[in-house]
Amino acid sequence: MSEPISLRGHTISPGRKPLILAEYTRKPARDGSGNLAVATPQNYSDMIDAHAMSGVEGVVFHIYDAGSMTVPGATLITPAGASLDLHQIYQGVETPWNWDVVTQKSLADRAHDKGMAVIVMAECKRGLAMASAIGADALKMHANALNDWDLLKSAAALGKPLFLLTAMATKQDIQDALAVIPDTTPVILMYGAPGLPSIESHTYLDTIADMRSAFGRAVGFADHTPGFDASLGAIGAEAQVVEKLATIDAMPNGMALSFADIEALVQQTAAGMTIHYGEPGVQYPGDNAAVANTFAPRILAAQSDIRDGEPLTLGFNLRTIRGPRDINGMPTVSAKHDLGGQTAQRDMPANTILVQQDLRP
């Protein structure tokens, strides 16, 4: 059984009321035309105040941009055959990455002053450094970072609790990720059904108990379904943390909660209300191939221009990105085999996705 984990005076432990976290989205409010607009520091400040009054125990900031996530031209082919331009999708993102550190820290301090923990999801080492600079209490690692062992090690080295999202992971993926994280690092595994929004027929809340038994770690639920019925179902399955997307104005698909909705979730959680939700049985999201293939894996790309014959080193001239499944890119776990001993087979400009043929035999 996992040891109790403390976040700003809030304890994650079996038998205690689950923590409710508000995950801040990139488009939390509507503009004058009624369209969802990108986030501003004022949006975040207003949300922090409202969520503190609602009884939310923690907020989750995303710190990334398109360049930290992927490379121009990276596409993803969905099971339906549609092509998505990943870089274009993330170019429209406005997150605290785009704000100066003073602004970021002022928002984190505001949340801290109101008794809430601050969790930061970072997609690269610069994002981890920014999270540390603003005083984040914990780090959240996206599901596709579970096979980026270099990034996981860097996150663990900061000495903060890690929330590991598992919404595209197999059981083996989770086991492999935990093997590279020191036993002394507090870890909260966050089960979540795949898809945005997730749907009930892909939600197997019995997996929460299986994760707890298999890995001996705290287990929570990242809810990307419409409304919050799934959150109440997860609480009935003894999730120790519930994370729910939160906005000022409700999103059209109902995936994110307005102020009134998240207050209702907090109140019903405090009252011990639970419901049955989802499918019976255990299914790790990565075992559903048709759904898992809609996600972009983490692969290796050139961080800078690389010359033919140049030694390849992760963190120097290589970096990890979310990349397309329609290219045979090298998974980031390849970096566990010391790439410092291998050299480039050809000249590669920055942002080139690395494939096996790019390594000199």
Secondary structure, 3 states (H helix, E strand, C coil): CCCCEEECCEEECCCCCCEEEEEECCCCEECCCCCEECCCHHHHHHHHHHHHHHCCCEEEEEECCHHHHCCCCCEEECCCCCEEEHHHHHHCCCCHHHCCHHHHHHHHHHHHHCCCEEEEEECCHHHHHHHHHCCCCEEEECHHHCCCHHHHHHHHCCCCCEEEECCCCCHHHHHHHHHCCCCCCCEEEEECCCCCCCCHHHCCCHHHHHHHHHHCCEEEEEECCCCCHHHHHHHHCCCCEEEEEECCCCCCCCCCECHHHHHHHHHHHHCCCCCCCCCCCCCCHHHCHHHHCCCCCEEEEECCCECCCCECCECCCEEEEECCCCCCECEHHHHHCCHHHCEECCCECCCCECEHHHECC
